[in-house]
Each structure stands twice: as structure tokens, then as C-alpha cells.
């Protein structure tokens, strides 16, 4: 029997914290006599007073690292307070902790298990942005919520108009624009004459006066409709003011990141708001991700795994990732798909051979890689590769032969002759029949 030496521990003095809403169970593990380890478990409430007592207890035992599971939002006050007290915290994904064999089921022994994971370094910690990015993230996420609420209220207003047989949305693409809003305000104020309402159109809308008069027939519009519509418009205005106020606050928080925002703003499909949302989710320090592929994997923008070891998995096998980052990337991908740029051409090319939603996911991955490269180098600037990037990279000879074979399969003979004298000659295709 030979003696073998175990690998050194990742950390000598650690703590494992099992988090609940009202209480946390904490186990510390420190060196004992010889190769043995000492441990102690205590329970603390999640109030600030008790969490400060927890931090003092950890400092008394010179604990350097504390590991915990990401349990809803309950981990945040514990993580942030201990981080503020100078303790290095590790946040583990709950599914990864569950996947490790040997995990017990009680809270007390759960904390022991988390302490052992931390001291051995069995799992990588989850990405937690620094405090300035977290403050920005709180504002950008709430702005997205308010924007969704306003969009939902605008959709309810359109349904109300349909219920009143006002076909305004059939003539105006945005009934909450300048012309449409002026008409809605006049209707709420009591105006029912279709001609008078149609005259409120501005700009290019004035070429549709006849269609507007037909769409603004208020025969079925009742006082009940007017009362509810007035409340909806007031709610939309209130949400708009809140979004504007929140955007002003976000601009102040983004002042240290103006250079990074300008870098991302140069990418097709990415505007100022999208750049602010992206930085609020991934930050500006890309050293936390070893490579662009790690960021793509963290955001769940890599191709989904549908089978592993011969076992088929569901469509969400790779997870859904950060929903706020996914929403920002999706908006950027849709906008970029309408541009005459490299990303726009790639999106349209992918849509020809795969579902549109899948092509959009692939485009978001490309955008995320571009963001990573820009944020990794402060001196980097975006240069578009052009819409003909893929055409310039293909093998011209192989492409010509493939087209010639496709024509021959349909019963025609192809003769290849170069148009330009300096063009390289291409051998005629050899049919399989010969």
C-alpha cells in the first residue's frame, strides 16, 4: 500500500451558507490538528443586525471565502453585505450544486456541503457584477418593465378602439404618434365629427384624409368607451414621464461608461438604449470571461444541446439565460437584420435555410461576440465587413462547379468560358453518369 498526497485545498478557511427567506444556516470549516478539519454550524436571521454579527463571526475565524447558492433574490442581501464587509463571496448556480453527487437534504448539512464545495473549488462561481453596474442594472431593468407596461396599455387602447368600431389602426401604423394621439385626445374631449377629426392629421398623414374620415366614424363610440380611453391615455402619459425620468437617471449613471457606449453604438442595430442595457447586464470588465465563447455560453446564445450520451433533452436544454440581456440582443438583431451590413446580410442569409427565430438567435450570438471584442479593447472600433463578406470568402471555383452540376441534373449541358481574359479557367463538371 503506497501513500498518496491529496491535492491542496482551494481555500483553508471557508464558510458555506444555506439561504432561506428569514434565516441562514452557516457552517465554517477551518484547519484542525494534523490533517483534520474543524467545523461549526450556526443559524442567523436575515436582518441587517444579524448579518453584521455573521460577518463578525467569520472575521473572528479568519474566513476568507464564503460560498452560497443562488436562491431567488434571497441571496442578494447576504452576498452584498458580506462583500461590503470585505469577505470574498462565491455564488453557485443551484442546478450545478444539485448535480454534484452526495448532496444531503437538510439545511444544516446543506451548509456543510456548500462549505466543502468552496474549500475544494469544485464549482465555478456565477458572474456577479460590481456595485456600480448593479446600480445601473436596477434602473435599466425597471425601464424595460415600464416600457413593456406602456406597450401593453397601448395595445389595450387599440383593442378598445376596435370594440368601438374605430378602424384607426387600419390607416395609421402608430395610433399613438403625433397625428393619432391628437385624434384620440379630440375624441376623448367630445369631438365626434369624422371630418374634423381627420383634419388633425399632420405631415404625410394628410394624403389619407378620405381613409381617415371613414375610419373615424364614431357611430358605435359610447361615453363608456370615452371614459376608459381617457384613463388609458392618462396611464400611457404617466408611464412615458416615468420612462423619461428614469432615462435621465440612467444617463447620469452611465457617464463613466460613455466610451464603451459609443463603441457599442457603432454596431449596426445597437442604439444608445440597447448599449446601456447590455452594459447593465454584462458590465465593461471582460476579464471575468476568459473568451468570447464563455460570454456566449453564459448568455445561453450557443447552439442548444438536444442530446447527450444518447439521451435526448428538451428544447430548453441549454437554459434560457439572462432574459433582460436576451431582450436587448433580440431587439438589436431585428434592427440589424434590416440594414445593409454584415450582420444584416448574415441574418437574411440564415433565414433562407432555417426558421426566422433560430436565425435571430444566431445573429444575437454574432452581436455578443462583437460586443465582447469591443469592450475587451478600449482602443477598438467597429468596422463593418460588408454585405459581400461571405461571397468573398467562398471558393469561387467550387461554387461555379456546384451551379453547373445543378443545371446538368436538370438536363442541360453547361460550357464554362471565362468572360475576362485574366480569369482563371475552370474545368467543366464531370457528371456522375459518365
C-alpha positions in Angstrom: 0.0 0.0 0.0 1.5 3.3 -1.1 0.8 6.6 0.4 -0.6 9.3 -1.9 -0.8 13.0 -1.1 -4.2 14.7 -1.6 -4.4 17.8 -3.7 -4.2 21.0 -1.6 -7.5 22.7 -0.7 -8.6 25.7 -2.8 -9.1 27.7 0.5 -8.2 26.8 4.0 -10.8 28.8 5.9 -14.2 28.8 4.3 -17.9 29.1 5.1 -20.9 27.5 3.5 -24.2 29.5 3.7 -27.6 27.9 3.1 -30.0 30.7 2.5 -33.7 31.0 3.2 -36.0 34.0 3.4 -35.9 34.6 7.1 -32.8 32.6 8.2 -29.5 31.4 7.0 -27.6 28.4 8.2 -23.8 28.9 8.2 -21.0 26.3 8.5 -17.4 27.3 8.8 -14.5 24.9 8.2 -11.0 25.7 9.4 -7.8 23.7 9.8 -7.6 21.4 12.8 -5.0 19.2 14.3 -2.8 17.4 11.7 -4.8 16.9 8.5 -8.2 17.0 10.2 -10.7 19.8 9.8 -12.8 21.7 12.3 -16.3 22.9 11.6 -19.1 24.7 13.4 -22.7 25.5 12.3 -24.8 28.4 13.4 -28.1 29.9 12.4 -28.5 33.7 11.8 -31.6 35.7 10.8 -31.5 37.7 7.6 -31.9 41.1 9.3 -29.0 43.6 8.9 -28.1 43.3 12.6 -27.8 39.5 12.4 -25.9 39.6 9.1 -23.4 42.0 10.6 -23.0 39.6 13.5 -22.4 36.8 10.9 -19.7 38.9 9.3 -18.0 39.5 12.7 -18.1 35.7 13.4 -16.5 34.9 10.1 -13.8 37.5 10.6 -13.1 36.0 14.1 -12.3 32.7 12.5 -10.4 34.5 9.7 -12.7 33.0 7.0 -11.5 34.2 3.6 -14.3 32.8 1.3 -18.0 32.1 1.7 -20.0 30.0 -0.7 -23.7 30.1 -1.2 -26.5 29.1 -3.6 -28.4 31.5 -5.9 -31.8 31.1 -4.2 -34.2 33.5 -5.8 -33.5 37.0 -4.6 -32.8 36.0 -1.0 -29.0 35.6 -1.7 -28.6 39.3 -2.6 -28.7 40.9 0.9 -26.4 38.2 2.3 -24.0 38.4 -0.6 -23.9 42.2 -0.8 -23.5 42.8 2.9 -20.7 40.2 3.3 -19.0 41.6 0.2 -19.2 45.1 1.7 -17.6 43.7 4.9 -14.6 42.5 2.9 -15.4 38.8 2.7 -14.8 37.1 -0.7 -18.2 35.6 -1.7 -18.8 32.8 -4.2 -22.2 32.4 -5.8 -23.0 28.9 -7.2 -25.7 28.0 -9.6 -28.3 25.9 -7.8 -28.6 23.3 -10.6 -24.8 22.8 -10.6 -24.8 22.3 -6.9 -27.6 19.8 -7.2 -25.8 17.9 -9.9 -22.8 17.1 -7.7 -23.3 13.6 -6.2 -23.6 13.2 -2.4 -25.6 16.3 -1.6 -27.7 16.0 1.7 -31.2 17.3 2.1 -31.3 19.2 5.4 -30.4 22.8 5.8 -27.8 22.2 8.4 -25.9 19.6 6.4 -26.5 21.7 3.2 -24.4 24.4 4.6 -21.7 21.8 5.3 -21.9 20.6 1.7 -21.5 24.2 0.4 -18.5 24.7 2.7 -16.9 21.6 1.3 -17.6 22.7 -2.3 -15.9 26.1 -1.5 -12.8 24.7 0.1 -12.3 22.2 -2.7 -13.1 24.6 -5.6 -15.5 22.1 -7.2 -17.6 24.6 -8.9 -17.0 27.9 -10.7 -18.8 30.9 -9.2 -21.5 32.7 -11.0 -20.9 36.1 -12.5 -21.9 38.9 -10.1 -21.2 42.4 -11.5 -19.6 45.1 -9.3 -21.8 47.5 -7.3 -21.8 50.4 -9.9 -23.0 48.1 -12.6 -25.6 46.6 -10.2 -27.0 50.1 -9.6 -27.2 50.7 -13.3 -28.8 47.3 -13.9 -31.6 48.1 -11.4 -32.5 51.2 -13.4 -32.2 49.6 -16.9 -34.3 46.6 -15.9 -37.1 48.8 -14.4 -37.1 50.9 -17.5 -37.7 47.8 -19.6 -40.5 46.8 -17.3 -42.1 50.3 -17.7 -41.7 50.1 -21.4 -43.5 46.8 -21.6 -46.3 48.2 -19.4 -46.7 51.1 -21.7 -46.7 48.9 -24.8 -49.4 46.7 -23.1 -51.5 49.7 -22.3 -51.2 51.0 -25.9 -52.4 47.6 -27.1 -55.4 47.7 -24.8 -56.3 51.1 -26.2 -56.2 49.7 -29.7 -58.5 46.9 -28.7 -60.9 49.4 -27.2 -61.0 51.3 -30.5 -61.7 48.1 -32.3 -64.5 47.4 -29.8 -65.9 50.8 -30.6 -65.6 50.1 -34.4 -63.0 52.8 -34.9 -60.6 51.4 -37.5 -57.9 54.0 -36.9 -55.1 51.4 -36.7 -56.0 50.2 -40.2 -55.0 53.5 -41.6 -52.3 54.7 -39.2 -49.4 52.3 -38.4 -48.8 54.0 -35.0 -52.0 55.4 -33.4 -50.0 56.8 -30.6 -47.9 59.0 -32.9 -48.4 62.7 -33.3 -51.4 62.6 -35.6 -53.0 59.6 -34.0 -52.7 61.0 -30.4 -54.2 64.3 -31.5 -57.2 62.4 -32.8 -57.6 60.3 -29.7 -57.4 63.4 -27.5 -60.1 65.1 -29.6 -62.3 62.0 -29.3 -61.9 61.9 -25.5 -62.7 65.7 -25.4 -66.1 65.0 -27.2 -65.4 65.6 -30.9 -67.3 63.1 -33.0 -67.2 64.6 -36.5 -65.1 62.4 -38.7 -64.1 65.3 -41.0 -63.0 67.4 -38.1 -61.0 64.5 -36.6 -59.3 63.7 -39.9 -58.2 67.3 -40.3 -55.9 66.8 -37.2 -53.6 64.7 -39.4 -50.2 66.1 -39.9 -47.4 65.6 -42.4 -47.7 62.5 -44.7 -51.0 61.5 -42.9 -52.8 64.3 -44.8 -52.8 62.2 -48.0 -55.1 59.8 -46.3 -57.9 62.2 -45.3 -60.6 60.2 -47.1 -59.5 56.9 -45.4 -59.3 58.7 -42.1 -62.8 60.0 -42.3 -64.1 56.5 -43.0 -62.1 55.0 -40.1 -63.1 57.7 -37.6 -66.9 57.1 -37.8 -67.9 57.4 -34.2 -71.4 55.8 -34.6 -70.6 53.0 -32.1 -68.3 55.0 -29.8 -70.1 55.5 -26.5 -69.4 57.6 -23.4 -68.2 54.4 -21.7 -65.6 54.0 -24.4 -64.5 57.6 -23.9 -64.2 57.2 -20.2 -62.0 54.1 -20.4 -59.9 55.6 -23.2 -59.2 58.7 -21.2 -57.9 56.6 -18.4 -55.7 54.6 -20.8 -54.2 57.7 -22.4 -53.5 59.2 -18.9 -51.8 56.0 -17.9 -49.7 56.0 -21.1 -48.7 59.6 -20.4 -47.8 58.7 -16.8 -45.6 55.8 -17.9 -43.9 57.9 -20.6 -43.0 60.5 -18.0 -41.6 57.8 -15.7 -39.5 56.3 -18.5 -38.1 59.8 -19.4 -37.2 60.5 -15.8 -35.6 57.0 -15.5 -33.7 57.5 -18.7 -32.2 60.8 -17.4 -31.1 59.0 -14.2 -29.6 56.2 -16.3 -27.6 58.8 -18.4 -26.1 60.1 -15.2 -25.1 56.5 -14.1 -23.6 55.8 -17.5 -21.3 58.8 -17.5 -18.2 56.7 -16.5 -19.1 54.3 -19.5 -19.6 56.8 -22.3 -16.6 55.5 -24.3 -17.9 51.9 -24.1 -21.4 53.1 -25.0 -20.1 54.9 -28.1 -18.2 51.7 -29.0 -21.4 49.6 -28.9 -23.5 52.3 -30.5 -21.4 52.0 -33.7 -22.5 48.4 -34.2 -25.5 48.1 -36.6 -28.8 47.6 -34.8 -27.4 48.8 -31.5 -28.5 52.2 -30.2 -27.8 54.1 -27.0 -30.6 52.4 -25.0 -29.5 48.9 -26.1 -25.9 49.7 -25.3 -26.9 50.9 -21.8 -29.0 47.7 -21.3 -26.1 45.5 -22.4 -23.5 47.2 -20.2 -26.0 47.0 -17.3 -26.1 43.2 -17.7 -22.5 42.2 -18.6 -20.6 45.2 -17.3 -17.5 46.6 -19.0 -14.8 44.4 -17.5 -14.5 41.4 -19.9 -11.7 39.8 -17.9 -14.3 37.9 -16.0 -15.0 35.9 -19.2 -11.8 34.2 -20.5 -13.0 34.4 -24.1 -16.0 35.5 -26.1 -17.2 31.9 -26.2 -17.5 32.0 -22.4 -19.7 35.1 -22.6 -21.8 33.5 -25.3 -22.2 30.3 -23.2 -23.1 32.4 -20.1 -25.8 34.3 -22.0 -27.1 30.9 -23.4 -26.6 32.1 -27.0 -24.7 29.0 -28.1 -26.4 26.2 -30.1 -28.8 24.2 -27.9 -27.8 20.7 -26.9 -30.6 18.3 -27.8 -28.8 15.1 -26.9 -26.1 14.0 -24.5 -24.8 10.4 -24.2 -27.5 9.2 -26.4 -30.3 10.7 -24.3 -32.5 13.3 -25.9 -33.2 16.5 -24.0 -35.8 19.2 -24.2 -35.8 22.3 -26.4 -34.6 24.3 -23.4 -31.7 22.0 -22.6 -29.1 24.8 -22.5 -31.3 27.1 -20.5 -32.9 30.5 -21.4 -30.2 32.7 -20.0 -30.5 36.3 -18.8 -33.9 37.5 -20.1 -33.0 41.2 -20.0 -29.8 40.7 -22.0 -31.7 38.4 -24.4 -34.4 41.1 -24.9 -31.8 43.7 -25.7 -29.9 41.4 -28.1 -33.1 40.4 -29.8 -34.1 44.0 -30.5 -30.6 44.7 -31.8 -30.7 41.6 -34.0 -34.1 42.5 -35.5 -32.9 46.0 -36.3 -29.6 44.8 -37.7 -31.5 42.4 -40.0 -33.0 45.4 -41.8 -29.6 47.0 -42.5 -27.3 46.6 -45.5 -24.4 45.5 -43.3 -22.5 42.3 -42.5 -24.9 41.3 -39.7 -27.9 42.2 -41.7 -26.7 40.1 -44.7 -25.9 37.2 -42.3 -29.4 37.4 -40.8 -31.1 37.3 -44.2 -28.8 34.5 -45.4 -29.6 32.4 -42.4 -33.3 33.0 -42.7 -33.2 31.2 -46.1 -32.2 27.9 -44.6 -33.6 27.9 -41.0 -36.5 29.3 -39.1 -36.5 33.0 -38.6 -36.4 32.8 -34.8 -33.3 30.5 -35.0 -31.6 32.8 -37.4 -32.3 35.7 -35.0 -30.6 33.7 -32.2 -27.6 33.1 -34.4 -27.4 36.9 -35.1 -27.6 37.7 -31.4 -24.6 35.5 -30.9 -22.6 37.4 -33.5 -23.6 40.7 -31.9 -22.5 39.4 -28.5 -19.1 38.4 -29.8 -18.7 41.8 -31.4 -19.6 43.5 -28.0 -17.1 41.3 -26.2 -14.2 42.3 -28.6 -15.1 46.0 -28.4 -15.4 46.0 -24.6 -12.1 44.0 -24.2 -10.1 46.7 -26.0 -10.7 50.3 -25.2 -8.9 51.3 -28.4 -11.0 49.1 -30.6 -13.6 50.5 -33.0 -16.2 48.7 -35.1 -15.5 48.2 -38.8 -18.2 46.6 -40.8 -17.1 43.7 -43.0 -19.6 44.5 -45.7 -22.6 42.6 -47.2 -20.3 40.7 -49.7 -18.1 39.3 -46.9 -19.3 35.7 -47.3 -19.2 35.9 -51.1 -15.6 37.0 -51.0 -14.7 34.1 -48.7 -16.2 31.2 -50.7 -14.3 29.1 -53.1 -15.3 30.6 -56.5 -14.2 27.5 -58.5 -16.2 25.2 -56.2 -19.3 27.5 -56.3 -19.3 27.6 -60.1 -18.9 23.8 -60.4 -21.8 23.3 -58.0 -24.1 25.5 -60.0 -23.0 23.8 -63.2 -23.8 20.4 -61.8 -27.2 21.6 -60.6 -28.0 22.8 -64.1 -26.9 19.5 -65.7 -29.1 17.5 -63.3 -32.0 19.3 -64.9 -31.0 18.0 -68.4 -28.9 20.9 -69.7 -25.2 21.0 -70.8 -23.0 23.7 -69.4 -20.0 25.2 -71.1 -17.7 27.3 -68.9 -15.9 30.1 -70.6 -14.2 33.0 -68.7 -15.5 36.4 -69.6 -12.3 38.2 -68.7 -9.0 37.1 -70.3 -7.2 37.1 -66.9 -9.8 35.0 -65.2 -8.7 31.5 -64.1 -10.2 28.8 -66.2 -12.5 26.2 -64.5 -12.6 22.6 -65.6 -16.1 21.5 -66.8 -18.1 19.5 -64.3 -17.9 15.7 -64.6 -21.4 14.2 -64.3 -21.9 11.1 -62.2 -23.3 9.2 -65.1 -20.0 9.3 -67.0 
